[in-house]
């Protein structure tokens, strides 16, 4: 009764601005979060969804853009094009470890986080699922899932071309073309080219250091073999090259007590130009067989081949330096860290009809991955590269059932078993005493249970309990000369989440609101310390809880408002570990904030659409607010809260659209990442002028214009 009264009050309050305006109904927002197409309001999970129009209006051109637009999600992506750290509701990836967030493209899970930051283009929809999603998406979805759906081939000849120019001499060229080969075969060719001279200036090298070129191609072919069988083939290629590791160096720990803001955010001043290039080839094939009673059997397979070259300095200073009694006349350079990756993925999935009281999904998932990482520390005087071979073979079995107990009550149950057999071979020429071969299988059951109550089609109250896990891994062989005791194998992470939420919209969908509260029992967080290579210590427990809310209000005269906010508390339980500076000293991290987990984030946007004669105007102004971010669990280096204002105006006349946009209009300068001096004896003793912390600064204000034409 109380719920109905609340809905009535909301509807009455909104009637003046919306109902009396006689606005046209909008399309139902659909997602595939539970493996089938359904209205987002029916899904008993927090889902942020961005349509093709949203992607254009909000300038979501990179993964960082998508994350910045999604409250409760945070990313660090700055060392090189492939290395990234994503946090969802406080469940965070640590540096150089497996992701805690699943990443899916056209229904196929990517094998490694190196592939996450490939440039998205010609994307139909992006879905961000929050909370443990292991029951349907498998291992390493313990924090959530980010899913891309690319644009499918059309049945008639059509396409678009778009050219853009922005500050930093940045140029983009995007396009796509639908080619109907026959009545049963259609193909879509799409591509994206981006180049920039960069915006981050190195004060010693007297040049920008974030120049970059990205070339991307994709072909998608759909073949209707019969009324019951279809075949899809997607081929992808990416080639990227440019600057990397534009890292600044200053003593923030002592000068500002770790606060990365204001005058401490100096430009980079290193004397080595970091470079990175990477190339990717991918293929995905899908066969869909329509069975009796509108059920489907789907087989999807994929192949990914990836290679990255990466070089940097480590001192991020210019001129001769010294540390720990060693002199480096030319600084610490170069350091090379090439990466090679090959993976094969396959999934067989049965999906029942959307009709009926019971809806089933069941399947088998397989993924085979080989990855080579080379750590070549010539800059430290080490002539012996470290070769690390990682192999992984995963299989998963899953089943999900959605049962309509009554027209108003749905019960959803899912269960998945994942097994990941890993092998790690470390080879160091000459220093063979430190070579090691490690093998272990990590496995887990991942259940999920949801109850949804929808007394009306436009109202859904739900509660969901779910489990996710990220496999454990291997530490390097211990060097007794300077390493503390640690286990050769570190444990798998696990998350047990409980979420309760409410979703509501009015009859025409112009007013929507969601609210959710969540608690996550986060165990065995894989915390990286820098002893021998990357050494992982398991944090027994992290306490996570928070609140999220969002709303969309369709107003009069073409105006609408989007607002969303998330508050998250992620604090470390009882945990003690050796100091990275002195293994004989034990540090107590209890009650510290988890790294890369902002305490809050929020987004407020005002949209306006209007038609004047032959012109269609589309404007958006949005303000994004992010709370304090700590970069390590010692809670020393941090970025204070910041607010970013973005804007866009598009004018369409017929088939031609002209767009003007600006991001970070206020030119707010902030740190995008940080690595503290107390994490490394080298940085703590770095001379002259040390000790030093390392951090990356933002690009500042960006602005530009574009011209888009659609045809025919």
C-alpha positions in Angstrom: 0.0 0.0 0.0 2.8 2.4 0.9 4.6 1.6 -2.4 1.5 2.4 -4.4 0.9 5.6 -2.5 4.5 6.7 -3.2 4.1 5.9 -6.9 0.9 7.9 -7.0 2.6 10.9 -5.4 5.5 10.8 -7.8 3.2 10.5 -10.8 1.1 13.5 -9.6 4.1 15.6 -9.0 5.4 15.0 -12.5 2.1 15.4 -14.3 2.4 19.2 -14.5 5.8 19.1 -16.3 5.4 15.9 -18.4 1.8 14.7 -18.9 0.4 18.1 -19.7 3.2 18.6 -22.2 1.9 15.7 -24.3 5.4 14.4 -25.1 5.6 11.4 -27.3 6.3 7.9 -25.8 9.9 6.8 -25.9 11.3 3.4 -26.9 11.6 0.8 -24.2 15.1 0.5 -22.9 16.3 -3.1 -23.3 19.4 -4.9 -22.2 20.8 -8.4 -22.3 22.1 -8.5 -18.8 20.5 -11.9 -18.1 21.3 -13.5 -21.4 18.1 -12.5 -23.2 16.6 -9.2 -24.5 14.3 -7.7 -21.9 13.3 -4.3 -20.5 15.9 -2.8 -18.2 13.2 -2.2 -15.6 12.6 -5.9 -15.3 16.2 -6.8 -14.5 16.9 -7.3 -10.7 20.3 -5.7 -10.9 21.8 -2.3 -11.2 22.5 -1.7 -14.9 23.7 1.5 -16.6 22.9 1.4 -20.3 24.1 3.7 -23.0 22.4 3.6 -26.4 24.0 4.6 -29.7 22.5 8.1 -29.3 23.8 8.3 -25.7 27.3 7.4 -26.9 27.2 10.3 -29.4 25.7 12.8 -27.1 28.0 12.1 -24.2 31.2 11.7 -26.3 31.8 8.2 -25.0 34.8 7.6 -27.3 36.9 5.5 -24.9 36.5 3.1 -22.0 37.6 6.0 -19.7 34.7 8.1 -21.0 32.2 5.3 -20.3 33.6 4.7 -16.8 33.5 8.5 -16.0 29.9 8.6 -17.0 28.9 5.7 -14.7 28.7 6.4 -11.0 30.2 3.7 -8.8 32.8 2.8 -11.5 36.4 4.1 -11.6 39.4 3.4 -13.9 43.2 4.1 -13.8 44.7 3.9 -17.3 47.9 5.7 -17.8 51.1 3.6 -17.9 50.6 2.3 -21.4 47.7 1.6 -23.7 47.0 -1.9 -22.3 47.5 -1.6 -18.6 44.4 -0.6 -16.7 42.8 -0.9 -13.3 38.9 -0.9 -13.0 37.0 -0.6 -9.8 33.2 -1.3 -9.5 31.6 -0.5 -6.1 34.9 -0.8 -4.4 35.8 -4.2 -5.9 39.1 -3.2 -7.6 41.8 -4.8 -9.8 45.3 -4.4 -8.4 48.1 -3.5 -10.7 49.3 -6.2 -13.1 46.7 -8.7 -11.8 43.7 -10.2 -13.5 40.7 -7.9 -13.8 37.9 -8.0 -11.3 35.5 -6.9 -14.0 34.3 -9.0 -16.8 34.4 -7.5 -20.3 32.1 -8.8 -23.1 31.9 -7.9 -26.8 28.9 -9.2 -28.7 28.3 -11.9 -26.1 31.9 -13.1 -26.0 34.1 -12.7 -22.9 37.6 -11.2 -23.5 40.4 -13.2 -22.0 42.6 -10.4 -20.7 42.4 -6.8 -19.5 45.0 -5.8 -22.1 42.1 -6.0 -24.6 39.7 -3.9 -22.6 41.1 -0.5 -23.8 41.0 -1.2 -27.6 39.2 1.8 -29.1 35.4 1.3 -29.1 33.8 2.4 -32.4 30.5 1.8 -34.3 29.0 0.6 -31.0 25.2 0.0 -30.7 24.9 -0.3 -26.9 27.0 -0.4 -23.8 25.8 -2.0 -20.6 27.5 -1.7 -17.2 26.4 -4.3 -14.7 27.3 -3.7 -11.1 27.8 -6.3 -8.3 29.1 -9.9 -8.6 28.0 -11.4 -12.0 29.9 -14.7 -11.9 26.7 -16.9 -12.2 26.2 -16.0 -15.8 29.5 -14.4 -16.9 32.1 -16.6 -15.1 35.3 -15.9 -13.3 36.8 -12.4 -13.0 33.3 -10.8 -13.0 33.4 -10.5 -9.2 32.9 -6.7 -9.3 30.6 -6.5 -12.4 30.6 -6.6 -16.2 31.1 -4.1 -19.0 29.4 -5.3 -22.2 29.7 -3.8 -25.7 27.3 -4.6 -28.6 28.5 -3.5 -32.0 26.3 -2.4 -34.8 24.9 -5.3 -36.9 24.7 -5.3 -40.7 21.7 -3.6 -42.2 19.5 -5.1 -45.0 19.8 -2.0 -47.3 22.7 0.0 -48.7 23.5 2.7 -46.1 26.3 4.2 -44.1 27.9 7.3 -42.6 31.1 9.2 -42.5 32.3 11.5 -39.8 35.4 13.8 -39.6 36.4 15.6 -36.4 39.1 18.0 -35.3 40.1 19.0 -31.8 42.8 20.8 -29.9 46.2 19.1 -29.8 45.9 18.7 -33.6 43.6 15.8 -32.9 41.9 14.3 -36.0 39.3 11.6 -36.2 37.7 9.8 -39.1 35.0 7.3 -38.6 32.7 5.6 -41.0 30.6 2.5 -41.7 28.9 1.0 -44.7 26.1 -1.6 -44.9 26.3 -3.7 -48.1 23.4 -6.2 -48.8 25.2 -8.8 -50.8 22.0 -10.8 -51.4 18.6 -11.5 -49.8 20.4 -13.8 -47.3 23.8 -12.1 -46.9 24.6 -8.7 -45.5 27.9 -7.1 -44.5 28.9 -4.0 -42.6 32.3 -2.5 -42.9 33.4 0.0 -40.3 36.5 1.8 -39.3 38.0 4.5 -37.1 41.2 6.5 -37.4 42.4 8.8 -34.7 45.6 10.8 -34.4 46.8 13.5 -32.0 49.9 15.5 -31.3 49.0 15.3 -27.6 48.3 17.8 -24.8 50.7 16.8 -22.0 53.9 18.8 -22.2 57.2 17.6 -21.0 59.1 20.6 -19.6 62.5 19.0 -20.1 62.1 17.5 -23.6 60.2 20.6 -24.7 57.4 18.7 -26.4 54.1 17.0 -25.9 54.5 13.3 -25.0 51.0 11.9 -25.4 50.9 11.8 -29.2 49.1 8.8 -30.5 47.7 7.2 -33.6 44.9 4.6 -33.6 43.8 2.6 -36.7 40.8 0.3 -36.4 38.8 -1.8 -38.9 36.0 -4.3 -38.5 33.8 -6.3 -40.8 30.6 -8.0 -39.7 28.7 -10.4 -42.0 25.3 -12.0 -41.4 24.2 -15.0 -43.3 20.7 -16.4 -43.1 21.3 -20.1 -44.0 17.6 -21.0 -43.6 14.6 -19.9 -41.6 16.0 -21.8 -38.6 19.8 -21.2 -39.0 21.9 -18.0 -39.1 25.6 -17.4 -39.2 27.6 -14.3 -38.1 31.2 -13.5 -38.6 33.1 -10.6 -37.1 36.7 -9.7 -38.1 38.6 -7.0 -36.2 41.9 -5.3 -36.5 43.6 -2.5 -34.5 47.0 -0.9 -34.8 48.0 1.8 -32.3 51.3 3.6 -31.6 52.4 6.7 -29.6 53.7 8.1 -26.4 53.3 6.4 -23.0 54.2 6.8 -19.3 54.1 10.6 -19.2 54.6 10.5 -15.5 55.4 13.5 -13.2 57.8 13.2 -10.3 57.6 15.3 -7.1 57.8 14.9 -3.3 54.0 15.0 -2.7 54.3 12.7 0.4 56.2 15.3 2.4 55.3 18.6 0.7 51.5 18.2 0.6 50.9 15.1 2.9 50.2 13.1 -0.2 47.5 15.5 -1.7 47.8 15.5 -5.5 46.4 18.9 -6.3 47.5 22.4 -7.0 51.1 23.4 -7.6 52.4 19.9 -6.9 50.9 18.7 -10.2 53.9 19.7 -12.3 54.4 18.7 -15.9 56.6 15.6 -16.6 60.3 16.3 -16.7 61.9 13.0 -17.6 64.6 12.7 -20.2 63.3 9.6 -21.9 60.4 9.5 -24.3 58.3 6.5 -23.4 56.7 4.7 -26.4 54.2 2.0 -26.9 52.7 0.3 -29.9 50.3 -2.6 -30.1 48.5 -4.6 -32.7 45.4 -6.7 -32.4 43.7 -9.3 -34.7 40.4 -10.8 -33.7 37.7 -13.1 -35.1 34.3 -14.2 -33.8 31.9 -16.6 -35.4 28.3 -17.3 -34.2 25.8 -19.9 -35.3 22.2 -19.6 -34.0 19.8 -22.5 -34.5 16.1 -21.8 -33.8 14.5 -24.7 -32.1 10.9 -25.7 -31.6 8.8 -23.5 -29.3 11.0 -20.4 -30.1 14.0 -21.7 -28.2 17.6 -21.1 -29.6 20.9 -23.0 -29.5 23.8 -20.6 -29.9 27.4 -21.4 -30.5 29.9 -18.6 -30.4 33.7 -18.9 -30.8 36.4 -16.3 -30.8 40.1 -15.9 -31.5 42.3 -13.0 -30.2 45.9 -12.3 -31.1 47.6 -9.3 -29.4 51.1 -7.9 -29.2 52.4 -4.8 -27.4 55.8 -3.2 -27.3 56.4 -0.8 -24.4 59.4 1.1 -23.2 59.8 3.7 -20.4 62.2 5.2 -17.9 61.8 4.5 -14.2 63.2 7.6 -12.4 61.1 10.1 -14.4 63.8 12.8 -13.8 66.4 14.2 -16.1 70.1 14.0 -15.8 72.2 11.6 -13.7 70.5 10.1 -10.6 71.5 7.7 -7.9 69.7 5.5 -5.5 70.6 2.8 -2.9 74.3 3.4 -3.5 74.1 3.0 -7.3 74.8 5.8 -9.8 72.9 6.1 -13.1 74.8 8.6 -15.2 72.1 8.6 -17.9 69.1 8.1 -15.6 67.2 4.8 -15.4 66.4 3.9 -19.0 65.3 2.1 -21.0 63.0 -0.4 -19.5 61.2 -2.7 -22.0 58.0 -4.7 -21.2 56.7 -6.4 -24.3 53.5 -8.4 -24.0 52.1 -11.2 -26.3 48.7 -12.8 -25.9 46.7 -15.4 -27.8 43.4 -16.8 -26.7 40.6 -19.0 -28.1 37.1 -18.8 -26.6 34.0 -20.9 -27.2 30.5 -21.0 -25.7 27.5 -23.2 -26.3 24.3 -21.8 -24.9 20.6 -23.0 -24.9 18.0 -20.2 -24.4 14.3 -21.0 -24.0 11.5 -18.9 -25.3 10.7 -15.6 -23.6 7.1 -16.9 -23.3 5.9 -19.1 -20.5 6.3 -19.1 -16.8 9.8 -20.7 -16.8 12.6 -19.3 -18.9 15.9 -21.3 -19.0 19.4 -20.6 -20.1 22.1 -23.3 -19.9 25.6 -23.6 -21.4 29.2 -24.6 -21.5 32.1 -22.1 -21.7 35.7 -22.8 -22.7 38.7 -20.4 -22.9 42.4 -21.1 -23.6 44.9 -18.3 -23.1 48.7 -18.0 -23.5 50.4 -14.8 -22.4 54.1 -13.9 -22.5 55.4 -10.9 -20.5 59.1 -9.8 -20.8 60.6 -7.6 -18.1 63.8 -6.2 -19.6 65.5 -4.0 -16.9 68.5 -2.8 -18.9 68.1 0.6 -17.3 68.9 -0.9 -13.9 72.0 -2.5 -15.4 70.4 -6.0 -15.5 71.4 -7.6 -18.9 69.1 -10.6 -18.2 65.4 -10.2 -19.3 62.8 -12.0 -17.3 60.5 -14.1 -19.4 57.2 -15.0 -17.8 54.9 -17.4 -19.6 51.3 -17.7 -18.3 48.9 -20.3 -19.5 45.3 -20.6 -18.5 42.5 -23.1 -19.5 39.1 -22.3 -18.1 35.8 -24.2 -18.4 32.5 -23.2 -17.0 29.1 -24.8 -16.7 26.1 -22.7 -16.0 22.3 -22.7 -15.8 19.8 -20.0 -15.1 16.1 -20.2 -14.6 13.5 -17.3 -14.3 10.2 -18.5 -12.9 7.0 -16.5 -12.7 5.5 -17.5 -9.4 2.6 -15.2 -10.2 2.0 -12.4 -12.7 3.6 -10.0 -10.1 6.4 -12.2 -8.6 9.4 -13.6 -10.3 12.1 -15.9 -8.9 15.4 -16.1 -10.7 18.1 -18.7 -9.8 21.4 -19.2 -11.5 24.4 -21.4 -10.8 27.8 -21.7 -12.4 30.9 -23.8 -11.8 34.2 -22.4 -13.1 37.6 -24.2 -13.1 40.7 -22.3 -14.2 43.9 -24.4 -14.6 46.9 -22.1 -14.6 50.6 -22.5 -15.3 53.4 -20.0 -14.8 56.9 -20.4 -16.1 59.5 -17.8 -15.2 62.8 -18.0 -17.0 65.8 -15.7 -16.3 68.9 -16.5 -18.4 72.1 -16.9 -16.4 70.2 -16.5 -13.1 68.7 -19.9 -13.4 68.4 -20.3 -9.6 65.4 -18.0 -9.6 63.6 -19.8 -12.4 60.3 -21.5 -11.5 57.4 -23.5 -12.9 54.1 -23.4 -11.0 50.8 -25.1 -11.7 47.5 -25.0 -9.9 43.7 -25.2 -10.6 41.4 -22.6 -9.1 37.7 -23.3 -9.0 34.5 -22.1 -7.5 30.7 -22.4 -7.5 29.0 -19.1 -8.2 25.3 -19.0 -7.4 22.8 -16.1 -7.8 19.3 -15.7 -6.4 16.9 -12.8 -7.2 13.3 -12.1 -6.2 11.4 -9.4 -8.2 8.1 -8.0 -7.2 6.3 -5.9 -9.9 2.8 -5.0 -8.9 2.7 -2.9 -12.1 4.5 -3.1 -15.4 6.3 0.1 -14.6 7.5 -0.8 -11.1 10.0 -3.4 -9.9 11.2 -4.0 -6.3 13.9 -6.6 -6.1 16.5 -8.2 -3.9 19.5 -10.1 -5.3 22.2 -12.2 -3.7 25.2 -13.2 -5.8 28.7 -14.6 -5.7 31.7 -13.9 -7.8 35.3 -15.0 -7.8 38.7 -14.1 -9.4 41.2 -16.9 -9.6 44.4 -16.9 -7.5 47.8 -17.0 -9.0 51.6 -17.3 -8.5 54.2 -15.2 -6.8 57.8 -15.2 -8.1 60.3 -17.5 -6.5 61.5 -15.7 -3.3 64.9 -14.1 -3.2 66.0 -14.4 0.4 68.4 -11.5 0.1 65.6 -8.9 0.2 62.2 -10.6 0.0 59.9 -11.1 3.1 58.2 -14.5 3.5 55.3 -15.0 1.2 53.4 -17.9 -0.2 54.3 -19.2 -3.7 50.5 -19.2 -4.5 48.1 -16.5 -3.6 44.4 -17.2 -3.0 41.4 -16.6 -5.2 39.3 -13.5 -4.5 35.7 -13.9 -3.7 32.7 -11.5 -3.4 29.4 -12.2 -1.9 27.0 -9.4 -2.7 23.5 -8.5 -1.5 21.5 -5.8 -3.3 18.0 -4.5 -2.8 16.6 -2.0 -5.2 13.6 -0.2 -6.7 12.9 0.7 -10.3 10.0 2.9 -11.5 8.9 4.7 -14.5 5.7 6.5 -15.6 3.5 5.1 -18.4 5.3 6.7 -21.3 8.8 6.3 -19.9 9.7 10.0 -19.7 10.2 9.8 -16.0 12.4 7.0 -14.6 13.9 6.5 -11.2 16.1 3.7 -9.6 17.4 3.2 -6.2 19.7 0.5 -4.8 21.5 -0.4 -1.6 24.3 -3.0 -1.5 26.6 -4.8 0.8 29.6 -6.9 -0.4 31.6 -9.4 1.6 35.0 -9.0 -0.2 37.6 -11.6 0.7 41.2 -12.3 -0.2 41.8 -9.0 -2.1 45.0 -9.5 -4.1 47.2 -6.6 -2.9 50.4 -6.2 -4.9 53.7 -5.2 -3.3 57.0 -4.7 -5.2 59.6 -7.1 -4.0 60.6 -9.8 -6.6 58.7 -8.6 -9.6 55.1 -8.2 -8.4 54.4 -10.0 -5.2 50.8 -10.5 -4.0 49.6 -10.7 -0.4 46.0 -11.6 0.3 43.9 -9.1 2.3 41.6 -11.4 4.3 38.5 -9.1 4.1 37.4 -5.7 2.8 34.1 -4.3 4.1 32.0 -2.8 1.3 28.6 -1.1 1.3 26.9 1.7 -0.4 23.9 3.4 -2.1 23.1 4.3 -5.7 20.3 6.3 -7.3 19.4 7.6 -10.7 16.6 9.5 -12.4 15.5 10.7 -15.8 13.0 13.6 -16.1 11.4 14.5 -19.4 10.4 18.2 -19.1 8.6 20.6 -21.4 10.0 22.4 -24.4 12.4 19.6 -25.3 14.3 19.7 -22.0 15.2 16.7 -19.9 17.4 16.0 -16.9 19.6 12.9 -16.2 21.0 12.6 -12.7 22.8 9.7 -11.0 24.9 9.3 -7.8 26.7 6.5 -6.0 28.2 6.4 -2.5 30.6 3.5 -1.6 32.5 2.7 1.6 35.3 0.2 1.0 37.5 -0.3 4.0 40.1 -2.9 4.9 39.5 -5.3 7.7 42.2 -6.8 9.9 45.4 -6.9 7.7 49.1 -6.6 8.4 51.9 -6.9 5.8 55.6 -6.3 5.5 56.6 -2.7 4.5 57.8 -2.4 0.9 60.7 -0.4 2.3 61.8 -2.8 5.0 60.4 -6.3 5.2 61.2 -6.5 8.9 58.7 -3.8 9.6 55.0 -4.9 9.7 52.3 -2.3 8.8 48.8 -2.5 10.1 46.3 -1.4 7.3 43.1 -2.0 9.3 40.3 0.5 8.5 42.2 2.1 5.6 40.3 2.9 2.4 40.8 0.5 -0.5 42.8 1.9 -3.4 41.0 3.1 -6.6 37.6 3.2 -4.8 36.2 6.7 -4.7 33.9 7.4 -1.8 31.3 8.9 -4.1 30.6 9.9 -7.7 27.7 11.7 -9.3 26.6 13.0 -12.7 24.0 15.7 -13.5 23.1 16.4 -17.1 20.6 18.8 -18.8 19.5 17.9 -22.3 17.6 20.0 -24.9 16.2 18.9 -28.2 14.4 21.3 -30.5 13.4 21.7 -34.1 13.5 25.0 -36.0 12.4 24.6 -39.6 14.7 22.1 -41.2 17.2 22.2 -38.3 17.2 19.8 -35.4 19.1 21.0 -32.4 20.5 18.6 -29.7 22.4 20.1 -26.8 23.8 18.5 -23.6 25.6 20.0 -20.6 26.7 17.6 -17.9 28.6 17.9 -14.6 30.5 15.0 -13.2 31.6 14.9 -9.6 34.1 12.5 -8.1 35.1 12.0 -4.5 38.5 11.4 -2.9 40.6 8.6 -4.5 43.5 6.9 -2.8 46.0 5.2 -5.0 47.5 2.7 -2.5 46.2 1.0 0.6 48.6 3.0 2.8 46.3 5.9 2.0 49.1 8.4 1.5 48.8 9.6 -2.1 45.3 10.7 -3.0 43.4 13.0 -5.3 40.9 15.3 -3.6 37.3 15.7 -4.9 36.9 17.3 -8.3 34.1 18.4 -10.6 34.2 18.3 -14.4 31.9 20.2 -16.7 31.3 18.9 -20.3 29.1 20.2 -23.1 27.9 19.4 -26.6 25.8 21.0 -29.3 24.7 19.2 -32.5 22.8 20.7 -35.4 21.3 18.4 -37.9 19.9 19.4 -41.3 18.7 16.5 -43.4 21.5 14.0 -43.5 24.2 16.4 -42.3 25.1 16.9 -38.6 27.6 19.5 -37.3 28.8 19.0 -33.8 30.6 21.3 -31.3 31.9 19.9 -28.0 34.1 20.6 -25.0 35.2 18.3 -22.2 36.6 19.6 -18.9 35.4 23.1 -19.8 36.9 24.5 -16.5 40.3 23.1 -17.4 40.5 21.3 -14.1 44.0 19.9 -13.4 44.1 16.6 -11.5 46.0 13.4 -11.0 44.8 10.4 -12.8 47.0 7.9 -10.9 49.8 7.8 -8.3 52.6 5.6 -7.1 54.1 6.6 -3.8 57.7 6.7 -2.6 56.9 4.5 0.3 56.1 1.7 -2.1 59.7 1.6 -3.4 63.1 1.9 -1.8 64.4 3.2 -5.1 62.0 6.2 -5.1 62.6 6.8 -1.4 66.4 7.1 -1.9 66.3 8.8 -5.3 68.8 11.6 -5.6 69.4 14.5 -6.2 66.4 16.2 -4.6 64.5 13.1 -3.6 62.6 11.3 -2.3 60.0 11.4 -5.1 56.4 10.2 -5.8 55.2 9.4 -9.3 51.9 10.4 -10.7 50.2 11.2 -14.0 48.3 14.4 -14.7 45.1 14.9 -16.7 45.1 16.3 -20.3 43.1 19.4 -19.2 40.4 21.0 -21.4 39.7 19.3 -24.8 37.4 20.8 -27.4 36.6 20.3 -31.0 34.0 20.0 -33.8 32.9 17.3 -36.2 30.9 16.9 -39.4 28.8 13.8 -40.0 26.9 12.7 -43.1 24.6 9.7 -43.4 23.6 8.1 -46.7 21.8 7.4 -48.9 
